[in-house]
Amino acid sequence: MKTHKGQDILKCYYDRFPGKAQLYFAPGRINLLGEHIDYNAGYVMPAAITQGFWFAIGEAEENEFSVYSATMDEYVHGDFSSISKSKGWKNYILGVIHQFIEKGHSLKGFHAVFGGDLPLGAGLSSSAALECGLAVALNDFNSLQLSKKNIAFLCQKAEHTYPEVKCGIMDQYASMFGEKNKILFLDCIHIESEKIEFPTTHSIVLINSNVKHNLNDGGYNKRRMQAEEGLSIIQKKFPQVLNFRDASDDQLNRVKNEMHHEIFQRCKYIIEEIDRAKKGAHYLKSGDITAFGKCMYASHEGLKNLYEVSCPELDFLVNESSKFMEVKGARLMGGGFGGCTINLIESQHAAIVAERISNSYLEHFKMNASVYMVSPGDGAHHIKG
């Protein structure tokens, strides 16, 4: 994959389009705990990262737009009066434009170029970075003055409608609200977050299995439907349960015989992961990295055995990590079915340990794993210059 920085994207813009451009950046995200929990009304622990997409945007003919992907070396063109679905990355762009128009905002014609250093299909939410980067640029470009939260909701709706991935709010929220060196403890009902300082003694290391996942294939949406079915069964017996954070293991066990075994497993994972995220936030605030890391390993076991979104490659990487005392926690990250593991490793040993894990992976699967050192960074913003 081609990688680019902001100045590359500006140059790319000026090579293709006339006039002056403004530059924006939107980050990808990591998530330490609370996987598949944002759409289940729980708590999650994401952070924006310093990798993401840069967007250059400038004026075009009235009612027309043209967006060039430096990453894919492809264009998407159109006019605001006749937007329709396309394929791949283009749907994320078109979905955002469509949402602005649906919400009654008048858009000026624009040219845009984007690209970055965020690997696609690795579970780092390149889709949210793409959506938020364009949305923040269009918000400024058209002087709309939408709030960060409204932009996050707009981008979430864009992903629901054009790519048709029924994602929760976590990815877009993290891409908009991230702060340097901060983990967000996000309440997915009230859409409010507490910021927790990330310890400098440890590093966040992503190991990409290079098994590419595609959330459009239905596995993600199926889990969401299963969760909704399970919750409705619990609510019939216990009407006081408004959402999964109100539900207990005891209540779930009392309706176990009324639901398919697979639905029971999904519900069990969700209830346990909500509890893990709450405990994890407490451990991180108090500096107990060992206890926090145990929550990460337990999260992976739940994702593997109960939610069933892992794969042999991810399981191997997590198991290998557990052999090193310098690794405090590891689990799959993102929608699953491939992508990255996220590892919490003592900083002074992070590089060598990650190299050893990836070497074992190569030996076992005859396939390279990619290693990314990431750190919490700022959310989507205009780059002055």
Contacts in CASP RR format, 6 or more apart in sequence:
PFRMAT RR
TARGET T0000
AUTHOR 0000-0000-0000
METHOD contacts of the structure
MODEL  1
MKTHKGQDILKCYYDRFPGKAQLYFAPGRINLLGEHIDYNAGYVMPAAIT
QGFWFAIGEAEENEFSVYSATMDEYVHGDFSSISKSKGWKNYILGVIHQF
IEKGHSLKGFHAVFGGDLPLGAGLSSSAALECGLAVALNDFNSLQLSKKN
IAFLCQKAEHTYPEVKCGIMDQYASMFGEKNKILFLDCIHIESEKIEFPT
THSIVLINSNVKHNLNDGGYNKRRMQAEEGLSIIQKKFPQVLNFRDASDD
QLNRVKNEMHHEIFQRCKYIIEEIDRAKKGAHYLKSGDITAFGKCMYASH
EGLKNLYEVSCPELDFLVNESSKFMEVKGARLMGGGFGGCTINLIESQHA
AIVAERISNSYLEHFKMNASVYMVSPGDGAHHIKG
1 71 0 8 1.000
1 119 0 8 1.000
1 120 0 8 1.000
2 70 0 8 1.000
2 71 0 8 1.000
2 73 0 8 1.000
2 115 0 8 1.000
3 116 0 8 1.000
3 117 0 8 1.000
4 12 0 8 1.000
4 54 0 8 1.000
4 70 0 8 1.000
4 71 0 8 1.000
4 115 0 8 1.000
4 116 0 8 1.000
4 117 0 8 1.000
5 54 0 8 1.000
5 116 0 8 1.000
5 117 0 8 1.000
6 23 0 8 1.000
6 25 0 8 1.000
6 54 0 8 1.000
6 56 0 8 1.000
6 116 0 8 1.000
6 383 0 8 1.000
8 54 0 8 1.000
8 70 0 8 1.000
8 115 0 8 1.000
9 23 0 8 1.000
9 54 0 8 1.000
9 55 0 8 1.000
9 56 0 8 1.000
9 70 0 8 1.000
9 113 0 8 1.000
9 114 0 8 1.000
9 115 0 8 1.000
9 116 0 8 1.000
10 21 0 8 1.000
10 23 0 8 1.000
10 56 0 8 1.000
12 56 0 8 1.000
12 68 0 8 1.000
12 70 0 8 1.000
12 113 0 8 1.000
13 21 0 8 1.000
13 56 0 8 1.000
13 58 0 8 1.000
13 111 0 8 1.000
13 112 0 8 1.000
13 113 0 8 1.000
14 21 0 8 1.000
16 68 0 8 1.000
16 111 0 8 1.000
16 113 0 8 1.000
17 58 0 8 1.000
17 60 0 8 1.000
17 66 0 8 1.000
17 111 0 8 1.000
17 113 0 8 1.000
19 58 0 8 1.000
19 59 0 8 1.000
20 58 0 8 1.000
21 56 0 8 1.000
21 57 0 8 1.000
21 58 0 8 1.000
21 111 0 8 1.000
21 113 0 8 1.000
22 56 0 8 1.000
22 57 0 8 1.000
22 58 0 8 1.000
22 137 0 8 1.000
22 140 0 8 1.000
22 141 0 8 1.000
22 382 0 8 1.000
23 54 0 8 1.000
23 55 0 8 1.000
23 56 0 8 1.000
23 382 0 8 1.000
23 383 0 8 1.000
23 385 0 8 1.000
24 54 0 8 1.000
24 55 0 8 1.000
24 56 0 8 1.000
24 57 0 8 1.000
24 133 0 8 1.000
24 136 0 8 1.000
24 137 0 8 1.000
24 140 0 8 1.000
24 380 0 8 1.000
24 381 0 8 1.000
24 382 0 8 1.000
24 383 0 8 1.000
25 52 0 8 1.000
25 53 0 8 1.000
25 54 0 8 1.000
25 55 0 8 1.000
25 133 0 8 1.000
25 380 0 8 1.000
25 381 0 8 1.000
25 383 0 8 1.000
26 52 0 8 1.000
26 53 0 8 1.000
26 55 0 8 1.000
26 128 0 8 1.000
26 129 0 8 1.000
26 130 0 8 1.000
26 131 0 8 1.000
26 132 0 8 1.000
26 133 0 8 1.000
26 136 0 8 1.000
26 175 0 8 1.000
26 379 0 8 1.000
26 380 0 8 1.000
27 48 0 8 1.000
27 49 0 8 1.000
27 50 0 8 1.000
27 51 0 8 1.000
27 52 0 8 1.000
27 118 0 8 1.000
27 129 0 8 1.000
27 174 0 8 1.000
27 175 0 8 1.000
27 178 0 8 1.000
27 377 0 8 1.000
27 378 0 8 1.000
27 379 0 8 1.000
27 380 0 8 1.000
28 48 0 8 1.000
28 49 0 8 1.000
28 51 0 8 1.000
28 52 0 8 1.000
28 118 0 8 1.000
28 124 0 8 1.000
28 125 0 8 1.000
28 126 0 8 1.000
28 128 0 8 1.000
28 129 0 8 1.000
28 171 0 8 1.000
28 174 0 8 1.000
28 175 0 8 1.000
29 46 0 8 1.000
29 47 0 8 1.000
29 48 0 8 1.000
29 49 0 8 1.000
29 124 0 8 1.000
29 125 0 8 1.000
29 128 0 8 1.000
29 129 0 8 1.000
29 170 0 8 1.000
29 171 0 8 1.000
29 174 0 8 1.000
29 175 0 8 1.000
30 46 0 8 1.000
30 47 0 8 1.000
30 49 0 8 1.000
30 124 0 8 1.000
30 204 0 8 1.000
30 206 0 8 1.000
30 333 0 8 1.000
30 342 0 8 1.000
30 374 0 8 1.000
30 376 0 8 1.000
31 44 0 8 1.000
31 45 0 8 1.000
31 46 0 8 1.000
31 47 0 8 1.000
31 170 0 8 1.000
31 174 0 8 1.000
31 333 0 8 1.000
31 334 0 8 1.000
31 342 0 8 1.000
32 45 0 8 1.000
32 46 0 8 1.000
32 47 0 8 1.000
32 183 0 8 1.000
32 204 0 8 1.000
32 284 0 8 1.000
32 292 0 8 1.000
32 296 0 8 1.000
32 342 0 8 1.000
32 344 0 8 1.000
33 44 0 8 1.000
33 45 0 8 1.000
33 273 0 8 1.000
33 276 0 8 1.000
33 277 0 8 1.000
33 280 0 8 1.000
33 295 0 8 1.000
33 296 0 8 1.000
33 299 0 8 1.000
34 42 0 8 1.000
34 43 0 8 1.000
34 44 0 8 1.000
34 45 0 8 1.000
34 273 0 8 1.000
34 274 0 8 1.000
34 276 0 8 1.000
34 277 0 8 1.000
34 299 0 8 1.000
35 44 0 8 1.000
35 273 0 8 1.000
35 299 0 8 1.000
35 303 0 8 1.000
35 307 0 8 1.000
35 331 0 8 1.000
35 332 0 8 1.000
35 333 0 8 1.000
35 334 0 8 1.000
35 335 0 8 1.000
36 223 0 8 1.000
36 227 0 8 1.000
36 269 0 8 1.000
36 270 0 8 1.000
36 273 0 8 1.000
36 303 0 8 1.000
36 307 0 8 1.000
36 309 0 8 1.000
36 335 0 8 1.000
37 43 0 8 1.000
37 44 0 8 1.000
37 188 0 8 1.000
37 270 0 8 1.000
37 273 0 8 1.000
37 274 0 8 1.000
37 277 0 8 1.000
38 44 0 8 1.000
38 167 0 8 1.000
38 168 0 8 1.000
38 169 0 8 1.000
38 170 0 8 1.000
38 171 0 8 1.000
38 186 0 8 1.000
38 188 0 8 1.000
39 166 0 8 1.000
39 167 0 8 1.000
39 168 0 8 1.000
39 188 0 8 1.000
39 224 0 8 1.000
39 227 0 8 1.000
40 188 0 8 1.000
40 227 0 8 1.000
40 231 0 8 1.000
40 243 0 8 1.000
40 244 0 8 1.000
40 270 0 8 1.000
40 274 0 8 1.000
41 188 0 8 1.000
41 189 0 8 1.000
41 243 0 8 1.000
41 244 0 8 1.000
41 245 0 8 1.000
42 187 0 8 1.000
42 188 0 8 1.000
42 189 0 8 1.000
42 243 0 8 1.000
42 244 0 8 1.000
42 245 0 8 1.000
42 274 0 8 1.000
42 277 0 8 1.000
43 185 0 8 1.000
43 186 0 8 1.000
43 187 0 8 1.000
43 188 0 8 1.000
43 245 0 8 1.000
43 274 0 8 1.000
43 277 0 8 1.000
43 278 0 8 1.000
43 281 0 8 1.000
44 170 0 8 1.000
44 184 0 8 1.000
44 185 0 8 1.000
44 186 0 8 1.000
44 188 0 8 1.000
44 277 0 8 1.000
45 183 0 8 1.000
45 184 0 8 1.000
45 185 0 8 1.000
45 186 0 8 1.000
45 196 0 8 1.000
45 277 0 8 1.000
45 280 0 8 1.000
45 281 0 8 1.000
45 284 0 8 1.000
46 170 0 8 1.000
46 171 0 8 1.000
46 173 0 8 1.000
46 174 0 8 1.000
46 183 0 8 1.000
46 184 0 8 1.000
46 186 0 8 1.000
47 174 0 8 1.000
47 178 0 8 1.000
47 182 0 8 1.000
47 183 0 8 1.000
47 184 0 8 1.000
47 198 0 8 1.000
47 376 0 8 1.000
47 377 0 8 1.000
48 174 0 8 1.000
48 175 0 8 1.000
48 177 0 8 1.000
48 178 0 8 1.000
48 179 0 8 1.000
48 376 0 8 1.000
48 377 0 8 1.000
48 378 0 8 1.000
48 379 0 8 1.000
49 124 0 8 1.000
49 374 0 8 1.000
49 375 0 8 1.000
49 376 0 8 1.000
49 377 0 8 1.000
50 374 0 8 1.000
50 375 0 8 1.000
50 377 0 8 1.000
51 116 0 8 1.000
51 117 0 8 1.000
51 118 0 8 1.000
51 124 0 8 1.000
51 372 0 8 1.000
51 374 0 8 1.000
52 116 0 8 1.000
52 117 0 8 1.000
52 118 0 8 1.000
52 126 0 8 1.000
52 129 0 8 1.000
53 71 0 8 1.000
53 114 0 8 1.000
53 115 0 8 1.000
53 116 0 8 1.000
53 118 0 8 1.000
53 126 0 8 1.000
53 129 0 8 1.000
53 130 0 8 1.000
53 133 0 8 1.000
54 114 0 8 1.000
54 115 0 8 1.000
54 116 0 8 1.000
54 383 0 8 1.000
55 112 0 8 1.000
55 113 0 8 1.000
55 114 0 8 1.000
55 115 0 8 1.000
55 133 0 8 1.000
55 134 0 8 1.000
55 136 0 8 1.000
55 137 0 8 1.000
56 112 0 8 1.000
56 113 0 8 1.000
56 114 0 8 1.000
57 110 0 8 1.000
57 111 0 8 1.000
57 112 0 8 1.000
57 137 0 8 1.000
57 138 0 8 1.000
57 141 0 8 1.000
58 110 0 8 1.000
58 111 0 8 1.000
58 112 0 8 1.000
58 141 0 8 1.000
59 108 0 8 1.000
59 109 0 8 1.000
59 110 0 8 1.000
59 111 0 8 1.000
60 66 0 8 1.000
60 109 0 8 1.000
60 110 0 8 1.000
60 111 0 8 1.000
61 109 0 8 1.000
62 108 0 8 1.000
62 109 0 8 1.000
63 79 0 8 1.000
63 80 0 8 1.000
63 81 0 8 1.000
63 109 0 8 1.000
64 77 0 8 1.000
64 78 0 8 1.000
64 79 0 8 1.000
64 80 0 8 1.000
64 109 0 8 1.000
65 77 0 8 1.000
65 78 0 8 1.000
65 79 0 8 1.000
65 80 0 8 1.000
65 97 0 8 1.000
65 107 0 8 1.000
65 109 0 8 1.000
65 110 0 8 1.000
65 111 0 8 1.000
65 112 0 8 1.000
66 75 0 8 1.000
66 76 0 8 1.000
66 77 0 8 1.000
66 78 0 8 1.000
66 110 0 8 1.000
66 111 0 8 1.000
66 112 0 8 1.000
67 75 0 8 1.000
67 76 0 8 1.000
67 77 0 8 1.000
67 93 0 8 1.000
67 111 0 8 1.000
67 112 0 8 1.000
67 113 0 8 1.000
67 114 0 8 1.000
67 134 0 8 1.000
68 74 0 8 1.000
68 75 0 8 1.000
68 111 0 8 1.000
68 112 0 8 1.000
68 113 0 8 1.000
68 114 0 8 1.000
69 75 0 8 1.000
69 76 0 8 1.000
69 89 0 8 1.000
69 113 0 8 1.000
69 114 0 8 1.000
69 115 0 8 1.000
70 113 0 8 1.000
70 114 0 8 1.000
70 115 0 8 1.000
70 116 0 8 1.000
71 89 0 8 1.000
71 114 0 8 1.000
71 115 0 8 1.000
71 116 0 8 1.000
71 120 0 8 1.000
72 89 0 8 1.000
74 89 0 8 1.000
74 90 0 8 1.000
76 86 0 8 1.000
76 90 0 8 1.000
76 93 0 8 1.000
76 94 0 8 1.000
80 97 0 8 1.000
80 101 0 8 1.000
80 107 0 8 1.000
80 109 0 8 1.000
83 94 0 8 1.000
83 95 0 8 1.000
83 97 0 8 1.000
83 98 0 8 1.000
83 101 0 8 1.000
84 94 0 8 1.000
85 91 0 8 1.000
85 94 0 8 1.000
85 162 0 8 1.000
86 94 0 8 1.000
88 163 0 8 1.000
89 130 0 8 1.000
91 162 0 8 1.000
91 163 0 8 1.000
92 127 0 8 1.000
92 130 0 8 1.000
92 131 0 8 1.000
92 134 0 8 1.000
92 158 0 8 1.000
92 159 0 8 1.000
92 162 0 8 1.000
92 163 0 8 1.000
93 130 0 8 1.000
93 134 0 8 1.000
94 162 0 8 1.000
95 131 0 8 1.000
95 158 0 8 1.000
95 159 0 8 1.000
95 161 0 8 1.000
95 162 0 8 1.000
95 163 0 8 1.000
96 131 0 8 1.000
96 134 0 8 1.000
96 135 0 8 1.000
96 138 0 8 1.000
96 154 0 8 1.000
96 155 0 8 1.000
96 158 0 8 1.000
97 107 0 8 1.000
97 134 0 8 1.000
97 138 0 8 1.000
98 158 0 8 1.000
98 161 0 8 1.000
98 162 0 8 1.000
99 154 0 8 1.000
99 155 0 8 1.000
99 157 0 8 1.000
99 158 0 8 1.000
99 161 0 8 1.000
100 107 0 8 1.000
100 135 0 8 1.000
100 138 0 8 1.000
100 142 0 8 1.000
100 144 0 8 1.000
100 154 0 8 1.000
101 107 0 8 1.000
103 154 0 8 1.000
105 142 0 8 1.000
105 144 0 8 1.000
106 142 0 8 1.000
107 138 0 8 1.000
107 142 0 8 1.000
108 141 0 8 1.000
108 142 0 8 1.000
110 138 0 8 1.000
110 141 0 8 1.000
112 134 0 8 1.000
112 137 0 8 1.000
114 130 0 8 1.000
114 133 0 8 1.000
114 134 0 8 1.000
118 124 0 8 1.000
118 126 0 8 1.000
118 129 0 8 1.000
119 126 0 8 1.000
119 208 0 8 1.000
119 370 0 8 1.000
119 372 0 8 1.000
120 126 0 8 1.000
121 212 0 8 1.000
121 213 0 8 1.000
121 214 0 8 1.000
121 339 0 8 1.000
122 206 0 8 1.000
122 208 0 8 1.000
122 339 0 8 1.000
122 340 0 8 1.000
122 370 0 8 1.000
123 213 0 8 1.000
123 333 0 8 1.000
123 334 0 8 1.000
123 335 0 8 1.000
123 336 0 8 1.000
123 339 0 8 1.000
123 340 0 8 1.000
124 206 0 8 1.000
124 340 0 8 1.000
125 171 0 8 1.000
125 174 0 8 1.000
125 175 0 8 1.000
125 334 0 8 1.000
127 159 0 8 1.000
127 163 0 8 1.000
127 165 0 8 1.000
127 167 0 8 1.000
127 171 0 8 1.000
128 155 0 8 1.000
128 159 0 8 1.000
128 167 0 8 1.000
128 171 0 8 1.000
128 172 0 8 1.000
128 174 0 8 1.000
128 175 0 8 1.000
129 175 0 8 1.000
129 380 0 8 1.000
131 155 0 8 1.000
131 158 0 8 1.000
131 159 0 8 1.000
131 172 0 8 1.000
131 175 0 8 1.000
132 151 0 8 1.000
132 152 0 8 1.000
132 155 0 8 1.000
132 172 0 8 1.000
132 175 0 8 1.000
132 176 0 8 1.000
132 380 0 8 1.000
133 175 0 8 1.000
133 380 0 8 1.000
135 151 0 8 1.000
135 154 0 8 1.000
135 155 0 8 1.000
135 158 0 8 1.000
135 380 0 8 1.000
136 151 0 8 1.000
136 176 0 8 1.000
136 380 0 8 1.000
136 381 0 8 1.000
136 382 0 8 1.000
138 144 0 8 1.000
139 145 0 8 1.000
139 146 0 8 1.000
139 151 0 8 1.000
140 382 0 8 1.000
146 154 0 8 1.000
148 176 0 8 1.000
148 177 0 8 1.000
149 173 0 8 1.000
149 176 0 8 1.000
149 191 0 8 1.000
151 172 0 8 1.000
151 176 0 8 1.000
151 380 0 8 1.000
152 169 0 8 1.000
152 172 0 8 1.000
152 173 0 8 1.000
152 175 0 8 1.000
152 176 0 8 1.000
152 177 0 8 1.000
152 191 0 8 1.000
153 169 0 8 1.000
153 172 0 8 1.000
155 172 0 8 1.000
155 175 0 8 1.000
156 167 0 8 1.000
156 168 0 8 1.000
156 169 0 8 1.000
156 172 0 8 1.000
159 165 0 8 1.000
159 167 0 8 1.000
159 172 0 8 1.000
160 166 0 8 1.000
160 167 0 8 1.000
163 216 0 8 1.000
164 216 0 8 1.000
164 221 0 8 1.000
165 215 0 8 1.000
165 216 0 8 1.000
165 220 0 8 1.000
165 221 0 8 1.000
166 220 0 8 1.000
166 221 0 8 1.000
166 224 0 8 1.000
167 215 0 8 1.000
167 220 0 8 1.000
168 188 0 8 1.000
169 188 0 8 1.000
169 191 0 8 1.000
170 186 0 8 1.000
170 188 0 8 1.000
173 184 0 8 1.000
173 186 0 8 1.000
173 191 0 8 1.000
173 193 0 8 1.000
174 184 0 8 1.000
174 186 0 8 1.000
174 379 0 8 1.000
175 379 0 8 1.000
175 380 0 8 1.000
176 379 0 8 1.000
176 380 0 8 1.000
177 184 0 8 1.000
177 193 0 8 1.000
177 379 0 8 1.000
178 184 0 8 1.000
178 376 0 8 1.000
178 377 0 8 1.000
178 378 0 8 1.000
178 379 0 8 1.000
179 195 0 8 1.000
179 376 0 8 1.000
179 377 0 8 1.000
179 378 0 8 1.000
179 379 0 8 1.000
180 376 0 8 1.000
180 377 0 8 1.000
180 378 0 8 1.000
181 197 0 8 1.000
181 198 0 8 1.000
181 200 0 8 1.000
181 375 0 8 1.000
181 376 0 8 1.000
181 377 0 8 1.000
182 195 0 8 1.000
182 196 0 8 1.000
182 197 0 8 1.000
182 198 0 8 1.000
182 376 0 8 1.000
182 377 0 8 1.000
183 195 0 8 1.000
183 196 0 8 1.000
183 197 0 8 1.000
183 198 0 8 1.000
183 284 0 8 1.000
183 376 0 8 1.000
184 193 0 8 1.000
184 194 0 8 1.000
184 195 0 8 1.000
184 196 0 8 1.000
185 193 0 8 1.000
185 194 0 8 1.000
185 195 0 8 1.000
185 196 0 8 1.000
185 277 0 8 1.000
185 281 0 8 1.000
186 192 0 8 1.000
186 193 0 8 1.000
187 193 0 8 1.000
189 243 0 8 1.000
189 245 0 8 1.000
194 281 0 8 1.000
196 281 0 8 1.000
196 284 0 8 1.000
196 285 0 8 1.000
198 204 0 8 1.000
198 284 0 8 1.000
198 375 0 8 1.000
198 376 0 8 1.000
199 284 0 8 1.000
199 287 0 8 1.000
199 289 0 8 1.000
200 347 0 8 1.000
201 289 0 8 1.000
201 346 0 8 1.000
201 347 0 8 1.000
202 289 0 8 1.000
202 328 0 8 1.000
202 344 0 8 1.000
202 345 0 8 1.000
202 346 0 8 1.000
202 347 0 8 1.000
203 344 0 8 1.000
203 345 0 8 1.000
203 346 0 8 1.000
203 347 0 8 1.000
203 350 0 8 1.000
203 373 0 8 1.000
203 375 0 8 1.000
204 342 0 8 1.000
204 343 0 8 1.000
204 344 0 8 1.000
204 373 0 8 1.000
204 374 0 8 1.000
204 375 0 8 1.000
204 376 0 8 1.000
205 342 0 8 1.000
205 343 0 8 1.000
205 344 0 8 1.000
205 345 0 8 1.000
205 350 0 8 1.000
205 353 0 8 1.000
205 354 0 8 1.000
205 371 0 8 1.000
205 372 0 8 1.000
205 373 0 8 1.000
205 374 0 8 1.000
206 333 0 8 1.000
206 340 0 8 1.000
206 341 0 8 1.000
206 342 0 8 1.000
206 343 0 8 1.000
206 371 0 8 1.000
206 372 0 8 1.000
206 373 0 8 1.000
206 374 0 8 1.000
207 317 0 8 1.000
207 321 0 8 1.000
207 340 0 8 1.000
207 341 0 8 1.000
207 343 0 8 1.000
207 354 0 8 1.000
207 357 0 8 1.000
207 358 0 8 1.000
207 361 0 8 1.000
207 369 0 8 1.000
207 370 0 8 1.000
207 371 0 8 1.000
207 372 0 8 1.000
208 339 0 8 1.000
208 340 0 8 1.000
208 369 0 8 1.000
208 370 0 8 1.000
208 371 0 8 1.000
208 372 0 8 1.000
209 311 0 8 1.000
209 313 0 8 1.000
209 314 0 8 1.000
209 317 0 8 1.000
209 338 0 8 1.000
209 339 0 8 1.000
209 340 0 8 1.000
209 341 0 8 1.000
209 361 0 8 1.000
209 369 0 8 1.000
210 339 0 8 1.000
210 367 0 8 1.000
210 368 0 8 1.000
210 369 0 8 1.000
210 370 0 8 1.000
211 311 0 8 1.000
211 313 0 8 1.000
211 314 0 8 1.000
211 337 0 8 1.000
211 338 0 8 1.000
211 339 0 8 1.000
212 338 0 8 1.000
212 339 0 8 1.000
213 335 0 8 1.000
213 336 0 8 1.000
213 337 0 8 1.000
213 338 0 8 1.000
213 339 0 8 1.000
214 337 0 8 1.000
215 221 0 8 1.000
215 335 0 8 1.000
217 337 0 8 1.000
219 309 0 8 1.000
219 337 0 8 1.000
220 335 0 8 1.000
223 266 0 8 1.000
223 307 0 8 1.000
223 309 0 8 1.000
226 262 0 8 1.000
226 263 0 8 1.000
226 266 0 8 1.000
227 244 0 8 1.000
227 266 0 8 1.000
227 267 0 8 1.000
227 270 0 8 1.000
229 259 0 8 1.000
229 263 0 8 1.000
230 259 0 8 1.000
230 263 0 8 1.000
230 266 0 8 1.000
230 267 0 8 1.000
231 241 0 8 1.000
231 243 0 8 1.000
231 244 0 8 1.000
231 247 0 8 1.000
231 267 0 8 1.000
233 255 0 8 1.000
233 258 0 8 1.000
233 259 0 8 1.000
233 263 0 8 1.000
234 241 0 8 1.000
234 247 0 8 1.000
234 251 0 8 1.000
234 252 0 8 1.000
234 255 0 8 1.000
234 267 0 8 1.000
235 241 0 8 1.000
236 255 0 8 1.000
237 251 0 8 1.000
237 254 0 8 1.000
237 255 0 8 1.000
237 258 0 8 1.000
238 247 0 8 1.000
238 251 0 8 1.000
240 246 0 8 1.000
241 247 0 8 1.000
241 251 0 8 1.000
244 267 0 8 1.000
244 270 0 8 1.000
244 271 0 8 1.000
244 274 0 8 1.000
245 274 0 8 1.000
247 267 0 8 1.000
247 271 0 8 1.000
248 271 0 8 1.000
249 268 0 8 1.000
249 271 0 8 1.000
249 272 0 8 1.000
252 264 0 8 1.000
252 267 0 8 1.000
252 268 0 8 1.000
252 271 0 8 1.000
256 264 0 8 1.000
259 267 0 8 1.000
265 305 0 8 1.000
265 306 0 8 1.000
265 307 0 8 1.000
265 308 0 8 1.000
266 306 0 8 1.000
266 307 0 8 1.000
268 306 0 8 1.000
269 302 0 8 1.000
269 303 0 8 1.000
269 306 0 8 1.000
269 307 0 8 1.000
270 307 0 8 1.000
272 298 0 8 1.000
272 302 0 8 1.000
272 306 0 8 1.000
273 299 0 8 1.000
273 302 0 8 1.000
276 295 0 8 1.000
276 298 0 8 1.000
276 299 0 8 1.000
279 291 0 8 1.000
279 295 0 8 1.000
280 291 0 8 1.000
280 292 0 8 1.000
280 295 0 8 1.000
283 289 0 8 1.000
283 291 0 8 1.000
283 292 0 8 1.000
283 293 0 8 1.000
283 295 0 8 1.000
284 292 0 8 1.000
289 328 0 8 1.000
289 344 0 8 1.000
290 328 0 8 1.000
292 328 0 8 1.000
292 329 0 8 1.000
292 344 0 8 1.000
293 328 0 8 1.000
293 329 0 8 1.000
293 344 0 8 1.000
294 329 0 8 1.000
296 328 0 8 1.000
296 329 0 8 1.000
296 330 0 8 1.000
296 331 0 8 1.000
296 342 0 8 1.000
296 344 0 8 1.000
297 318 0 8 1.000
297 322 0 8 1.000
297 329 0 8 1.000
297 330 0 8 1.000
297 331 0 8 1.000
299 331 0 8 1.000
300 310 0 8 1.000
300 318 0 8 1.000
300 330 0 8 1.000
300 331 0 8 1.000
300 332 0 8 1.000
300 341 0 8 1.000
303 309 0 8 1.000
303 310 0 8 1.000
303 331 0 8 1.000
303 332 0 8 1.000
303 336 0 8 1.000
304 310 0 8 1.000
304 314 0 8 1.000
304 315 0 8 1.000
304 332 0 8 1.000
309 332 0 8 1.000
309 335 0 8 1.000
309 336 0 8 1.000
309 337 0 8 1.000
310 332 0 8 1.000
310 336 0 8 1.000
311 336 0 8 1.000
311 337 0 8 1.000
311 338 0 8 1.000
313 338 0 8 1.000
313 361 0 8 1.000
313 365 0 8 1.000
313 367 0 8 1.000
314 332 0 8 1.000
314 336 0 8 1.000
314 338 0 8 1.000
314 339 0 8 1.000
314 341 0 8 1.000
316 360 0 8 1.000
316 361 0 8 1.000
316 364 0 8 1.000
316 365 0 8 1.000
317 330 0 8 1.000
317 341 0 8 1.000
317 357 0 8 1.000
317 361 0 8 1.000
317 369 0 8 1.000
318 330 0 8 1.000
318 331 0 8 1.000
318 332 0 8 1.000
318 341 0 8 1.000
320 357 0 8 1.000
320 360 0 8 1.000
320 361 0 8 1.000
321 327 0 8 1.000
321 329 0 8 1.000
321 330 0 8 1.000
321 341 0 8 1.000
321 343 0 8 1.000
321 353 0 8 1.000
321 357 0 8 1.000
322 329 0 8 1.000
322 330 0 8 1.000
324 345 0 8 1.000
324 349 0 8 1.000
324 353 0 8 1.000
324 356 0 8 1.000
324 357 0 8 1.000
326 345 0 8 1.000
326 346 0 8 1.000
326 349 0 8 1.000
326 350 0 8 1.000
326 353 0 8 1.000
327 343 0 8 1.000
327 344 0 8 1.000
327 345 0 8 1.000
327 353 0 8 1.000
328 344 0 8 1.000
328 345 0 8 1.000
328 346 0 8 1.000
329 343 0 8 1.000
329 344 0 8 1.000
330 341 0 8 1.000
330 342 0 8 1.000
330 343 0 8 1.000
330 344 0 8 1.000
331 341 0 8 1.000
331 342 0 8 1.000
332 338 0 8 1.000
332 339 0 8 1.000
332 340 0 8 1.000
332 341 0 8 1.000
332 342 0 8 1.000
333 339 0 8 1.000
333 340 0 8 1.000
333 341 0 8 1.000
333 342 0 8 1.000
334 340 0 8 1.000
340 372 0 8 1.000
343 354 0 8 1.000
343 357 0 8 1.000
345 353 0 8 1.000
345 354 0 8 1.000
350 373 0 8 1.000
351 373 0 8 1.000
354 371 0 8 1.000
354 373 0 8 1.000
355 371 0 8 1.000
357 369 0 8 1.000
358 368 0 8 1.000
358 369 0 8 1.000
358 370 0 8 1.000
358 371 0 8 1.000
361 367 0 8 1.000
361 368 0 8 1.000
361 369 0 8 1.000
362 368 0 8 1.000
362 369 0 8 1.000
END
